[in-house]
Amino acid sequence: MIQIDHVSKHYGAFQVLTDCSTTVAKGEVVVVCGPSGSGKSTLIKTVNGLEPIQGGRIIVDGVTVNDPKTNLSKLRSRVGMVFQHFELFPHLSIIENLMLAQLHVLGRGKDEAHDKGMRLLERVGLKAHASKAPGQLSGGQQQRVAIARALCMDPVVMLFDEPTSALDPEMVGEVLDVMTELATEGMTMMCVTHEMGFARRVADRVIFMDAGRIVEDRPKADFFDHPNSERAQQFLARILHH
């Protein structure tokens, strides 16, 4: 579903990604972790072309992302993305936030877009809040709305960029529960996260990055029980025991 081949990216002289290669199969859940500044968020943003690359290629469901001929907005309509900050439109109601891209990008009718939005709000447990403004919801609720909004587009892949890092600790669980449910239903997912409990529960594979490189890319049991690199050992020791 996702093929990342020898991808490199730099900002001026600063190399952000160096020769990164991995694949994500259909229905696979891959967690990307590593210290701050290791290139995790940049890597996930290259998958739907939010960050252009200077070397290598990325193919999502048969479409080459970095081909100049590729229609990126069409591609992005099929690749759901959930960010750290919820990116909801504050002046629109929750249901209007869910309808917007369905109407303008997919060309769905108003009733169909509304019904789809309501079904997905119900799925994330927020149907009763449909007419509220985003500002009336908690951070955890807003992030669940952001996930529902991405799902409205019937994506083939979901990308999560540290979806819980801006939340109060007691709200993290409600967002991870929705992500866990998606994973068990077979959604192809790539998640940048520090939530190692979630990674242990849900991931098929773990990619560990450091200084812009993929240092480890292994089944989750191998990664947690026998990390190869000293860097991953230090990272896990710090994150699991604090």
N, C-alpha and C positions, 0 to 999 in steps of 0.2 A: 504493500500500500504506500509506504514511504521508502524511498531509496536516497540515501545521502552518500555521494561519491566524492571523496577527496576534496571536501569543501574547505576553502580558505577565505578569510575575510580580514580586511584591515581598514582602520581609519587613519589615513595618512601613513605615518611610519609605524603606528601601533598595530601589531598583529593580534586580532581578537580571536580568530579561529585558525587553526593550523592543521590541514590535511585530515579533516574529520570524515570518517566513513561509518555508516551503520545502516541497518534496514529495520523497518517495522512491518511485520506481516499483518494481514487482515485479521482483526479481532484481538491483536496483541496489545498488551498494556506495558509501555516502557517508561520507567521513571528515570529522569535525568537529575543527578545530584552532584554536589561538589561545593567547594568554598566560594564565597562571594568573589565576583570578578573572574570566575573561571571560564565564562563564555556560555553558560547554560541558556540564559534568556536569549542571547544573540542567536544561538543555534536553533532554538525553537522558532524564533521569528523569521529565520531564513526559509523555513518549510513552506510558509504561505507568501513568501516574497515581501514581507514587511521590511526585512533587511536584505539589501542586494548583496550578492557574493562576488568575489573577484576571481575565484578559482574553483574548479570542480563543477558538479551539477547535482541538482535535486529533482527527483521525479516523484510526483504524488498521483497515485491512481492513474498512471500512464501519461500524465501531463508533465512536461519539463518546465519547472518553475522559472528557471533563469534563461529560458529562450525568449528573446525580444518579441517574438510573435505571439507568445502566450497572453491570453486575456486574463490578467490577474484578478480583476473583480469577479469574473465568472468562477475562477479557481477558488477564490476566497469564500464564495457563497457555498462551496462544498467542503470547506475546511473550517470547522468551528474553532473559535479562539476565545479563551477566557483569560483575562488579564488580572494582574494584582489588584488594580483599582478598577471598579466595576464598569466604568465607562458607560453608564446609563445616561440618557438624556434627561436632565433634571426637570425640564418644563413639560415633559410628556408623562402621562400616567404609565403605570406598569404595563398594562395591556397594549397601550400605544407603542411603547418601547419594543414589545414583542412583534407587533404587526408591521412596523416600519420597513424593515428590509424585505419581509415577505411581499409587501405591496410593490416596492420600488425595484427590488433586484430580481425576485422570482416572478413578479407580475401576477401574483395571486389576487383573487377577488377579496373584497373587504370581509365578507362573511366567512370565507374559508380561512383567511388569515386570523380572524378573531377566534374562530373555533379551535384552530391549531394552537394559538397562544393560550387559550383557556385550558386546553387539555394538558399542555406542558406545565402551566402554573400549578395545576392540580397535582401533576406528577412530582413537582418539587415542594409540594405542601403549601402553596401560597395563593390558591385560587381566590380566597376571601379578600386578598389585598389588591386585586386587579385594577381597581379604580383609584388607588392611592398614588401619590407622587413618590419617586424613589427616596426623597429625603425623609419620608415618614417611616421608612423601614430601617431595621438594624443592618449593620455591615454584612452579617451572615445571610440575612434575607436578600439583600441586594446582590450578593454574589450568586445565590441560588437563582435569582431572576436572570442574571447574566448567563448562567448555564442554560436556563430554559430558552432564552433568546437565541443562543447559538444553535440549540436543538431544533428550533422552528424552521431552520433552513435545510433540515434533513441531511446533515453533513456525513461524509464518508469517513472523516477523521476528526477527532477533537484534540486540540492543543491546549494545554493549561500552563500558564506562566506564573508560577508561585501564587496560586489562587487563594491561599489562606494566609499569606505572610502579612497582609495589612489588617487582619482581623484580630479582635480580642480572643484570647485563648478559649473562652467558653463557646465561641461561635464556630470554631474550627471544625468541630465534630459534625455539625449539621451540613456543612459543605462537603466534607469528605464522605459522608453517608451517601449523598447524591452521586458523587463521583464513583463510589464503590458499586452502587447499583448499576450505573452505566457500564462499568467494566464487566460486571457479571452478565449483563445482557449482550455482551459481545462487541461493544463499541471499540474501534481502534483508537487508542489513546497514547499521547506522548505528554508526560507531565513533568515539568520542572518543579520540584518541591523539596523541602527539608523534612517533610512528615515521614519519618522512617517507618513508623507503625503502619501507615497507609501503604508504603512501598512493600513492606513485608507481607501485608494482607493481600494486596491486589496485583502488584507488578508481576509480569512474566520475566522481565529482564530489567537490570539496572545498568545505566550508563553513568560512569563516574568521570567527571571532567576536572582538569586542573590546568591553569595557564593556557586556555584555549585549545587544549588537546583532549581527545577521548583517551583516558588512561585505562579504563576497564569497561568492558561491555559483556556482561555475563548473566546467566540465569540468577534470579534473586537469591536462591539458597546458597549458591557458590559465593556470591558477592558478600552476603552477610556473615557466612560461616568461615570463609577462607579468602578474604580480600588479598589479591596478589601484591599490589603495590603498597609500599610503605605509606605513601600519601593517603591512600584510601583507608588504611588501618588507623592512621592518626585521626582522620576525619570521622570515622565511625566511632572511635573511642570517645571523641569529644561530644559527638551529637547524641550518642546512645546513653551516655552516663551523666548527662547534665540535667 
